[in-house]
Amino acid sequence: MPRPAETSGAGIDWVRTLLAKGPQRLAASHLRHRPLSARVASLHLIALDISGSMRNGGRLARAKGYAAHLIEQAARAGDDVALLCFGGQGVELLLPPGPARTAGSARVRPVGGGGGTPLAACLKEAERLLRMVKKKGGGSGAAHLWLLTDGRTLEQPAAPLAPDHIVIVDFDDPPRSLGRCAAWAERWQAEYRPIGITS
């Protein structure tokens, strides 16, 4: 039996499929396809928290794995990607906005962590990058912001306005979670993914 991608003339859009799947097991109903002829690349800007608290309990390792997976899925979908890291050394643009490449996931592996959590500065830089890309691209696809963090900061920034869709991926420990990521998601009207519950 032909696969859905073959019968529809479209490839599987893995990033949209993962968004539809959420924390559930992958099912056929979650699959999202994109016609190859009408392809418009989306941008997935990943903001990775590499602060000191992320070094506890393997949080940073899991977050880096998640970021690498997002980059690989964006590459398979033909989407664009950008990667910002924020921690004790400030905010660093590890991958500038551009076409995702599977090899780009290797840039995440050596990243270390430590220090404070300059979340507001990271979101300000994410906003600047997304506005710049939108201004250049005109008719480009949707802009997604993926915030990978444990939420362990006293900063309470406002929701970024440039992304079309925000996903907050919470790496805090469920038994001792401070609940900040969930609170931001509710306030920002963002999608919330508690990784600790599904790991």
C-alpha distance (Angstrom), angle and dihedral (degrees) to the residues before:
residue distance angle dihedral
M1 . . .
P2 3.83 . .
R3 3.77 117.2 .
P4 3.85 118.1 -113.8
A5 3.81 90.8 -107.1
E6 3.80 90.1 57.9
T7 3.78 96.3 47.3
S8 3.80 95.1 46.2
G9 3.79 96.8 43.2
A10 3.81 88.7 -123.3
G11 3.79 135.5 111.3
I12 3.78 122.3 -128.0
D13 3.80 111.9 -91.1
W14 3.80 96.6 -142.1
V15 3.79 97.9 -172.3
R16 3.81 92.8 52.5
T17 3.81 88.8 43.1
L18 3.83 90.7 54.4
L19 3.80 90.3 47.7
A20 3.83 89.5 52.7
K21 3.82 91.7 45.1
G22 3.81 95.8 51.9
P23 3.82 111.8 169.9
Q24 3.84 92.8 -24.6
R25 3.80 126.1 102.8
L26 3.80 112.0 -90.1
A27 3.82 112.5 -92.3
A28 3.80 132.7 176.3
S29 3.82 89.8 -106.0
H30 3.83 89.7 63.8
L31 3.81 94.8 58.5
R32 3.79 114.6 113.2
H33 3.80 121.9 -166.7
R34 3.77 132.7 -162.3
P35 3.82 124.3 -156.8
L36 3.79 107.6 -117.4
S37 3.80 91.8 -140.6
A38 3.81 93.2 54.7
R39 3.80 95.5 44.1
V40 3.81 115.8 153.7
A41 3.80 114.7 173.2
S42 3.79 118.1 -126.0
L43 3.79 121.0 -149.1
H44 3.80 119.5 -126.2
L45 3.79 111.3 -165.0
I46 3.80 110.4 -166.9
A47 3.81 117.5 -158.5
L48 3.81 107.9 -164.2
D49 3.80 120.2 -164.0
I50 3.83 108.7 -141.2
S51 3.82 96.8 169.2
G52 3.80 124.3 136.0
S53 3.80 95.0 -93.9
M54 3.81 90.1 57.9
R55 3.82 89.0 64.2
N56 3.81 90.4 67.2
G57 3.78 121.2 95.5
G58 3.79 95.3 -2.0
R59 3.81 93.1 -67.9
L60 3.80 94.6 136.9
A61 3.81 93.0 48.6
R62 3.80 90.8 51.7
A63 3.81 92.1 45.4
K64 3.81 91.6 49.9
G65 3.80 89.7 50.2
Y66 3.80 89.9 50.2
A67 3.82 91.5 49.3
A68 3.82 91.5 49.0
H69 3.80 89.8 50.2
L70 3.82 91.4 51.2
I71 3.81 90.7 51.1
E72 3.81 91.9 49.7
Q73 3.81 92.6 47.8
A74 3.81 91.4 48.2
A75 3.82 88.9 51.1
R76 3.81 91.0 52.3
A77 3.81 90.2 49.0
G78 3.81 92.7 48.6
D79 3.79 91.8 -118.3
D80 3.79 130.9 141.8
V81 3.77 124.0 -108.5
A82 3.81 140.7 -168.2
L83 3.80 129.1 -173.9
L84 3.81 126.9 -152.6
C85 3.81 121.9 -177.3
F86 3.80 121.1 -161.8
G87 3.79 128.7 -170.5
G88 3.79 143.0 101.7
Q89 3.81 93.2 -28.1
G90 3.81 91.9 53.8
V91 3.79 125.7 -115.5
E92 3.80 119.3 -25.6
L93 3.80 127.7 -172.6
L94 3.80 101.4 -139.7
L95 3.82 96.2 172.3
P96 3.81 118.7 22.1
P97 3.83 117.2 -142.4
G98 3.78 110.2 -75.8
P99 3.80 144.4 107.1
A100 3.80 111.0 -36.0
R101 3.79 116.2 -114.5
T102 3.80 124.0 -167.0
A103 3.81 88.0 -131.9
G104 3.82 88.4 60.5
S105 3.80 89.3 76.7
A106 3.83 87.9 70.4
R107 3.82 88.5 67.9
V108 3.81 88.9 68.2
R109 3.81 98.5 55.1
P110 3.84 100.3 73.1
V111 3.82 94.7 44.7
G112 3.81 111.8 123.2
G113 3.78 128.9 -160.9
G114 3.77 142.8 -140.7
G115 3.78 145.6 115.7
G116 3.78 130.8 45.3
T117 3.80 132.7 -20.9
P118 3.82 113.0 -108.9
L119 3.80 92.6 -173.0
A120 3.81 96.7 152.8
A121 3.82 91.4 51.2
C122 3.80 90.5 49.2
L123 3.80 93.3 50.1
K124 3.80 90.1 47.7
E125 3.81 90.0 53.8
A126 3.81 91.0 45.3
E127 3.80 89.4 52.4
R128 3.81 91.0 49.9
L129 3.81 92.9 49.3
L130 3.79 94.4 47.2
R131 3.81 92.8 48.1
M132 3.81 90.1 48.9
V133 3.81 92.1 50.6
K134 3.81 92.4 46.2
K135 3.80 90.9 49.3
K136 3.81 91.3 51.0
G137 3.79 96.5 40.7
G138 3.78 102.0 45.9
G139 3.82 98.4 179.2
S140 3.78 96.6 28.2
G141 3.80 123.7 136.9
A142 3.77 129.7 -92.2
A143 3.80 122.1 -53.0
H144 3.82 115.3 -132.0
L145 3.80 124.6 -168.9
W146 3.80 116.5 -156.9
L147 3.82 112.3 -166.5
L148 3.82 110.4 -164.6
T149 3.82 108.4 -170.1
D150 3.79 146.6 121.5
G151 3.81 90.4 -127.8
R152 3.80 92.4 -125.9
T153 3.79 98.7 146.7
L154 3.79 134.0 100.1
E155 3.80 91.2 -136.2
Q156 3.79 114.9 109.5
P157 3.81 104.6 -167.7
A158 3.77 124.4 -176.7
A159 3.79 119.5 -108.8
P160 3.81 114.9 -81.8
L161 3.80 110.3 -111.8
A162 3.82 102.4 -156.4
P163 3.85 100.0 68.4
D164 3.80 118.3 87.2
H165 3.79 89.2 -152.7
I166 3.82 132.5 18.3
V167 3.80 125.6 -160.5
I168 3.81 118.2 -170.5
V169 3.80 109.9 -159.6
D170 3.81 107.8 -161.2
F171 3.82 116.4 -148.9
D172 3.82 95.5 173.9
D173 3.82 117.8 122.8
P174 3.84 109.0 -95.9
P175 3.84 96.6 -139.9
R176 3.82 92.3 51.8
S177 3.79 100.9 24.2
L178 3.78 116.8 148.8
G179 3.81 89.5 -148.9
R180 3.79 94.3 -133.2
C181 3.81 96.1 128.3
A182 3.80 91.5 52.8
A183 3.81 90.4 48.0
W184 3.82 92.0 50.7
A185 3.80 91.0 48.0
E186 3.79 91.1 52.9
R187 3.79 93.1 45.8
W188 3.81 94.0 44.5
Q189 3.84 94.1 41.0
A190 3.80 87.2 -123.5
E191 3.79 131.3 149.0
Y192 3.80 112.2 -96.3
R193 3.82 124.1 -148.5
P194 3.82 117.3 -177.6
I195 3.79 101.5 -159.7
G196 3.80 94.1 -175.2
I197 3.81 90.9 66.4
T198 3.79 95.4 52.2
S199 3.82 99.0 39.0
